[in-house]
Amino acid sequence: MAELKITKSNFESEVLRSEVPVLLDFWATWCPPCRMLSPVIEEIAGEYEGRAKVGKVNVDEEPELAAMFRVENIPTMVVMKEGKVAELAVGYRPKEQITDMLKRA
């Protein structure tokens, strides 16, 4: 399963009401670390299909969602479980650290 594009309009249904943990990747097209992280996030989406959702939030297109999570630096990864923030990491992280966040959720 590919990453989901998370927007203000689908946030409640895809994230808040999700029965599985959701990894949110806050990113922007102009951000080099975000571009480096993109293939890692895509890999995780495939590996965790059925066990977790992986969503991408473009901070330029969704400033309200970025503000809601107080995203000041990107990339920022947030793991949501049962509608609440379970884990949060700012900056580029290796795949193992990101998957560990999902495993703890």
C-alpha positions in Angstrom: 0.0 0.0 0.0 1.3 3.4 -0.9 1.5 6.2 1.5 -1.8 8.1 2.0 -1.9 11.9 1.3 -3.3 13.3 4.5 -5.3 16.4 4.2 -7.5 18.4 6.5 -10.5 16.8 4.8 -9.4 13.1 5.4 -7.5 13.6 8.7 -10.4 12.5 10.9 -11.3 9.4 8.9 -7.8 8.2 8.1 -5.9 9.2 11.3 -8.2 9.9 14.2 -10.6 7.0 13.5 -7.9 4.5 12.4 -7.9 1.1 14.0 -4.2 0.7 13.4 -1.3 3.0 14.3 -0.6 5.8 11.8 2.8 7.1 10.9 2.6 10.7 9.7 5.4 12.2 7.8 5.3 16.0 7.7 7.4 17.2 4.7 7.8 19.7 1.9 9.1 19.5 -1.7 11.8 22.0 -1.0 13.3 20.1 2.0 16.4 18.0 1.1 16.2 15.7 4.2 12.5 15.1 3.4 13.4 14.0 -0.1 16.1 11.7 1.4 13.5 10.2 3.8 10.8 9.7 1.1 12.0 6.3 -0.1 12.4 5.1 3.4 8.8 6.1 4.2 7.6 4.4 1.1 9.4 1.2 2.1 7.9 1.3 5.5 4.4 1.8 4.0 4.8 -1.4 2.0 6.3 -3.4 4.9 3.6 -2.4 7.4 0.6 -2.8 5.1 -2.3 -4.1 7.1 -0.6 -3.4 10.4 -0.2 0.4 10.2 -1.0 3.3 7.9 1.6 5.7 6.6 0.5 9.2 5.7 2.3 12.1 4.2 1.4 15.7 5.2 2.7 18.4 2.9 3.2 21.3 5.4 2.9 23.9 2.6 -0.5 22.5 1.5 -1.8 21.7 5.0 -0.6 24.5 7.3 -3.5 23.8 9.7 -2.4 20.2 10.3 1.2 21.3 10.7 0.1 23.9 13.3 -2.1 21.4 15.1 1.1 19.3 15.7 3.3 22.3 16.3 5.6 21.3 13.5 8.4 23.8 13.4 11.0 21.7 11.6 10.7 19.1 8.9 10.8 16.3 8.4 8.8 15.5 11.5 7.4 12.0 12.0 4.4 11.4 14.4 3.0 8.0 15.3 -0.7 8.3 16.2 -2.5 5.5 18.0 -6.2 5.6 19.0 -6.3 9.3 18.0 -3.4 10.4 20.2 0.2 11.1 19.6 2.2 8.0 20.7 5.7 9.0 19.3 7.3 12.0 17.7 10.7 12.5 16.1 12.1 15.6 14.4 14.7 15.5 11.7 16.0 12.7 9.4 16.0 9.3 11.1 17.2 5.9 9.9 14.6 3.4 9.0 15.2 1.3 12.1 14.4 4.3 14.4 11.2 5.0 12.5 10.0 1.3 12.6 10.9 1.2 16.3 8.5 4.1 16.8 5.7 2.1 15.1 6.6 -1.1 17.1 6.3 0.8 20.4 2.9 2.3 19.5 
